[in-house]
Amino acid sequence: MSRKLITAPTVEPIALADAKLHLRVGTTSEDTLISLMIAAAREECENEIRRALITQTWEKYLDAFPEAIELFYPPLQSVTSISYVDAAGTPQTLASTEYVVDDKQEPAWIVPADLKFWPLTRGVANAVTVRFVCGYGSADTAVPKAIKNWLLLRIGDLFLNRSSVVMESGSINVASVPARFTGSLLDRYRISPPL
Protein backbone atom coordinates (compact mmCIF):
# COMPACT_ATOMS: atom_id res chain seq x y z
CA MET A 1 0.00 0.00 0.00
CA SER A 2 1.26 3.43 -0.91
CA ARG A 3 -0.23 6.89 -0.92
CA LYS A 4 0.16 10.19 -2.69
CA LEU A 5 -0.98 13.72 -1.93
CA ILE A 6 -2.91 14.95 -4.98
CA THR A 7 -4.16 18.35 -3.81
CA ALA A 8 -2.52 20.05 -0.84
CA PRO A 9 -4.42 22.35 1.50
CA THR A 10 -4.95 25.81 0.03
CA VAL A 11 -4.92 27.52 3.44
CA GLU A 12 -3.30 26.80 6.76
CA PRO A 13 -5.20 26.08 10.00
CA ILE A 14 -3.56 29.14 11.58
CA ALA A 15 -3.76 32.47 9.76
CA LEU A 16 -0.55 34.49 9.58
CA ALA A 17 -2.22 37.35 11.46
CA ASP A 18 -3.23 35.00 14.31
CA ALA A 19 0.27 33.54 14.54
CA LYS A 20 1.80 37.03 14.63
CA LEU A 21 -0.64 38.08 17.34
CA HIS A 22 0.33 35.01 19.39
CA LEU A 23 4.04 35.72 18.82
CA ARG A 24 3.60 39.45 19.50
CA VAL A 25 5.21 40.35 16.19
CA GLY A 26 4.09 43.71 14.82
CA THR A 27 6.24 43.97 11.71
CA THR A 28 6.20 42.18 8.37
CA SER A 29 9.93 41.40 8.30
CA GLU A 30 9.41 37.82 9.57
CA ASP A 31 6.20 36.98 7.68
CA THR A 32 7.91 34.49 5.35
CA LEU A 33 9.59 32.67 8.22
CA ILE A 34 6.39 32.58 10.30
CA SER A 35 4.45 31.25 7.30
CA LEU A 36 6.99 28.43 6.95
CA MET A 37 6.63 27.66 10.66
CA ILE A 38 2.83 27.52 10.36
CA ALA A 39 3.09 24.97 7.53
CA ALA A 40 5.73 22.96 9.41
CA ALA A 41 3.61 22.90 12.57
CA ARG A 42 0.57 21.73 10.56
CA GLU A 43 2.54 18.92 8.93
CA GLU A 44 4.00 17.87 12.30
CA CYS A 45 0.53 17.88 13.88
CA GLU A 46 -0.99 15.87 11.01
CA ASN A 47 1.79 13.33 11.33
CA GLU A 48 1.40 13.21 15.11
CA ILE A 49 -2.36 12.65 15.19
CA ARG A 50 -2.70 10.96 11.78
CA ARG A 51 -5.44 13.36 10.67
CA ALA A 52 -5.86 15.93 7.91
CA LEU A 53 -6.56 19.37 9.33
CA ILE A 54 -7.52 21.31 6.20
CA THR A 55 -9.25 19.91 3.08
CA GLN A 56 -6.85 17.90 0.92
CA THR A 57 -7.09 15.16 -1.71
CA TRP A 58 -5.18 11.88 -1.46
CA GLU A 59 -4.83 8.67 -3.41
CA LYS A 60 -4.31 5.26 -1.82
CA TYR A 61 -2.83 2.50 -3.97
CA LEU A 62 -3.35 -1.22 -3.44
CA ASP A 63 -2.13 -4.24 -5.41
CA ALA A 64 -5.59 -5.87 -5.17
CA PHE A 65 -8.90 -5.30 -3.42
CA PRO A 66 -8.75 -6.33 0.26
CA GLU A 67 -11.87 -7.30 2.21
CA ALA A 68 -12.26 -3.69 3.30
CA ILE A 69 -10.29 -0.58 2.40
CA GLU A 70 -9.17 1.59 5.32
CA LEU A 71 -8.77 5.28 4.51
CA PHE A 72 -6.21 7.37 6.34
CA TYR A 73 -6.22 10.99 7.55
CA PRO A 74 -9.77 11.43 8.89
CA PRO A 75 -12.15 13.09 8.90
CA LEU A 76 -13.26 11.81 5.50
CA GLN A 77 -15.22 14.28 3.39
CA SER A 78 -15.86 12.14 0.31
CA VAL A 79 -14.63 9.30 -1.86
CA THR A 80 -14.03 10.74 -5.33
CA SER A 81 -13.39 7.50 -7.21
CA ILE A 82 -12.18 3.92 -7.05
CA SER A 83 -10.38 2.82 -10.18
CA TYR A 84 -8.65 -0.47 -10.93
CA VAL A 85 -6.96 -2.52 -13.62
CA ASP A 86 -9.25 -5.45 -14.40
CA ALA A 87 -8.12 -9.04 -14.98
CA ALA A 88 -7.75 -8.34 -18.72
CA GLY A 89 -5.49 -5.34 -18.04
CA THR A 90 -8.10 -2.69 -18.86
CA PRO A 91 -8.46 0.39 -16.60
CA GLN A 92 -11.94 0.59 -15.03
CA THR A 93 -13.78 2.89 -12.64
CA LEU A 94 -15.98 1.25 -10.04
CA ALA A 95 -19.54 2.59 -9.90
CA SER A 96 -20.39 4.18 -6.55
CA THR A 97 -23.32 1.74 -6.26
CA GLU A 98 -20.79 -1.10 -5.94
CA TYR A 99 -19.41 0.01 -2.57
CA VAL A 100 -20.40 1.57 0.74
CA VAL A 101 -18.38 4.13 2.67
CA ASP A 102 -18.44 3.69 6.45
CA ASP A 103 -17.52 7.15 7.70
CA LYS A 104 -19.14 6.68 11.10
CA GLN A 105 -15.82 5.43 12.47
CA GLU A 106 -12.39 6.98 12.19
CA PRO A 107 -10.59 6.14 10.07
CA ALA A 108 -13.31 5.49 7.50
CA TRP A 109 -13.64 2.20 5.62
CA ILE A 110 -14.93 1.20 2.20
CA VAL A 111 -16.63 -2.18 1.79
CA PRO A 112 -18.54 -3.82 -1.06
CA ALA A 113 -22.24 -2.93 -1.19
CA ASP A 114 -24.76 -5.51 0.00
CA LEU A 115 -24.65 -8.64 -2.17
CA LYS A 116 -21.70 -7.20 -4.14
CA PHE A 117 -18.09 -8.36 -4.44
CA TRP A 118 -14.89 -6.58 -5.34
CA PRO A 119 -13.92 -7.18 -8.98
CA LEU A 120 -10.87 -9.23 -9.90
CA THR A 121 -7.77 -7.21 -10.69
CA ARG A 122 -4.71 -7.82 -12.79
CA GLY A 123 -1.69 -9.05 -10.82
CA VAL A 124 0.21 -5.77 -11.12
CA ALA A 125 1.50 -3.29 -8.56
CA ASN A 126 -0.97 -0.57 -7.59
CA ALA A 127 -3.87 -2.16 -9.48
CA VAL A 128 -6.41 -0.32 -7.30
CA THR A 129 -6.51 3.46 -6.78
CA VAL A 130 -8.82 5.12 -4.27
CA ARG A 131 -9.06 8.90 -4.50
CA PHE A 132 -10.66 10.71 -1.57
CA VAL A 133 -10.99 14.11 0.09
CA CYS A 134 -10.30 14.52 3.80
CA GLY A 135 -9.86 17.20 6.45
CA TYR A 136 -12.03 19.25 8.80
CA GLY A 137 -12.88 21.79 6.10
CA SER A 138 -11.45 24.36 3.72
CA ALA A 139 -11.28 27.20 6.27
CA ASP A 140 -9.09 27.58 9.33
CA THR A 141 -12.23 28.02 11.45
CA ALA A 142 -13.17 24.35 10.85
CA VAL A 143 -10.17 23.05 12.83
CA PRO A 144 -10.89 22.17 16.50
CA LYS A 145 -9.73 24.81 18.97
CA ALA A 146 -7.50 22.43 20.98
CA ILE A 147 -5.57 21.58 17.81
CA LYS A 148 -5.26 25.27 16.91
CA ASN A 149 -4.00 26.00 20.41
CA TRP A 150 -1.35 23.26 20.07
CA LEU A 151 -0.34 24.70 16.70
CA LEU A 152 0.09 28.19 18.18
CA LEU A 153 2.22 26.79 21.01
CA ARG A 154 4.33 24.83 18.53
CA ILE A 155 4.77 27.87 16.27
CA GLY A 156 5.84 29.85 19.36
CA ASP A 157 8.44 27.21 20.22
CA LEU A 158 9.75 27.19 16.65
CA PHE A 159 9.91 30.98 16.62
CA LEU A 160 11.80 31.22 19.93
CA ASN A 161 14.07 28.21 19.33
CA ARG A 162 15.23 28.54 15.76
CA SER A 163 17.51 25.56 16.15
CA SER A 164 16.99 22.06 17.54
CA VAL A 165 19.92 22.69 19.89
CA VAL A 166 19.97 25.62 22.32
CA MET A 167 23.29 26.83 23.74
CA GLU A 168 23.10 27.92 27.37
CA SER A 169 26.11 29.08 29.40
CA GLY A 170 28.49 27.08 27.24
CA SER A 171 26.52 23.81 27.56
CA ILE A 172 24.22 22.19 25.07
CA ASN A 173 20.55 21.78 25.92
CA VAL A 174 18.37 19.76 23.56
CA ALA A 175 15.10 21.62 23.15
CA SER A 176 12.06 19.54 24.03
CA VAL A 177 9.22 21.17 22.17
CA PRO A 178 6.35 21.01 22.56
CA ALA A 179 6.34 20.28 26.29
CA ARG A 180 4.56 17.10 27.38
CA PHE A 181 1.55 18.88 28.82
CA THR A 182 0.88 20.73 25.57
CA GLY A 183 0.94 17.39 23.73
CA SER A 184 -2.12 16.35 25.72
CA LEU A 185 -4.14 18.93 23.77
CA LEU A 186 -3.99 16.46 20.87
CA ASP A 187 -4.83 13.29 22.82
CA ARG A 188 -8.53 13.09 21.95
CA TYR A 189 -7.77 13.59 18.25
CA ARG A 190 -5.07 10.91 17.86
CA ILE A 191 -5.75 8.02 15.52
CA SER A 192 -3.98 4.80 16.49
CA PRO A 193 -1.68 3.35 13.84
CA PRO A 194 -3.05 0.31 11.99
CA LEU A 195 -2.11 -3.10 13.41
N, C-alpha and C positions, 0 to 999 in steps of 0.2 A: 504494500500500500504506500502510495506517495501522494503528495498534495502540492498545489500550486496556487498562489495568490493571483487572481485574475484582475480584480479591480480593488485597489487600495482605498482606504477611507479618504474622503475629500476634505474632511475637517478633522480637527483633533478634539478630544474630549475636554480639554482645557483651552479656553481662548487665551491668546497672547495677553490681552488686557488683564484678564483675571490672574494669570501667572505673575505679571509685573506688579499687580496690586499686592499679591501675596509676598512677593520678594521685596517690596517697597522700592521698586526701580521706577524713577520718574523720567528717564531719558530714553531715547531710541537707540543709543549706541550699542546696546547689547541685545537688540531684538532678534537678530539672526541666531545668536547663541542660545537665547531662551527658547526660540522656536525649535531648535534642534533638541534641546533638553526635554521639551514637551513631547516630541515624537519618540524620543528614547524612553521616556518614562511610560508612555502608552504601550510601546512594544514590550518593555520589561513586565508591565502589569499583565498584559495579555498572555505572555508566556507563563507568568506566575500562576494565574488563575485559570488558564486554558479557556478563555472566553474572548469573543470579539467585542470591543467596546463601541465602536462606531461602524455603521453599515459598510460591509465589504463583501466581495464575491470570491468564492474559492472553488477549486475543482479537486475532487478526490478520485484517485485512480486505483483500480483493482484489476487483478489478472483474471478474475472470474466473479460471478455473482456469489456472495456468501448467503447464508440463511437470512441474515438481516444486515443492513448497512448502517453502521454507526457514523453519524456526522459529528465533526468536531467544531469547536468554537461557538457554543451557544451564546445567546439565544438565536435559534433559527428563525429567519423571516420567511423564507420560501425555498422550494426546490425548483430551480429553473429548468433543468433537463437531466435525463439519464440516457446516455448514449452508449452503444456497445458495438463490438465487431462480432457479427453472428458466425455460426459454425462454418458458413461458406466463405467467410472473409469479407462480407459486405457490411459497411457501416450502417447502423440502424439507430433510430431514436425510439425509446420506449414510451408508449402512450401513458398519460398520467392516470388513466383508468386501470392500468396494470399494477399499480402500487399504492400503498398507503403510507403517509408520513405520520409518525407518532411524535408529535412535538410537545406532548404533555410532560415528558420527562426530559431531563438534560443530562447528557447530550441527546439530541433527537435521533430517531431510528427510522429507516425506510424498510418496509416489508412488502411482500407480494400482497395484492388485494385478495379478498376472500375468493377461494376456489381458483386462484391463479398461481402460476409458477414462474420463476425467473427463466428467461430464455437461455438456451445453450450459447456459449461463446466460443470463439476460436481460441486455440491454445497459444495466445501471444501475450506478451507483457502489456499491461495497462489496457486490457480489452474493454473494460467498463470505465466510463467517466461520469461522475455525478457532479453537476454544477449547482451551487446553492448560494444563497445570500444570508448573511448572518450579522449579528450585532444588535445593540439596544435601539439604534435608530440613526438617522442621518444628521441629527443636531446634537451638540454637546449637552443640551438640557435633558436628553434621554438617558444619560449615564447616571447610575445610582450615586447618591451624594457621598456615601462612604468611600466608594472607589475614587471619586473626584478629590476627596479629602486626602486619600493616600497619594494620589498623583501630585497634588500640590506639595505635600511633605517631601516626596521624592525629588521633585523639581527643585525645591529649596535646598535639599542636601547636595544635589548635583551643582547647583549654583554656588554654594559656599565651599564645597570641596571639589575643586576642578581637576583633581587627580585622585586615583584610587589609593595613593599613599600620601599621608599628611606628615610633614616634618614638624616635630615639636621639641624644642630645647635640645637639638642635636640628635634626638632619637627618632626612630621610625614608628609611627602608629598606623596600623591598617584601619582605614575608615570602615565602620560597620553601618552602612546605610541601606535601607531605612532601619531604624531601631526596631527591636522585636515587638514592642507594644504597638507600633504603627502598622506592622504586618497583620495584626489581628483585625484591622479594618477590612481586610480582604477575605477573612475566614469564611463567611457565609456565602461567598461567591465562588469559592474554589471548586473546580471540577476534578475529581480523582482521575489519575491516569488509567487508561484501559489495562485490564489484567492480561 
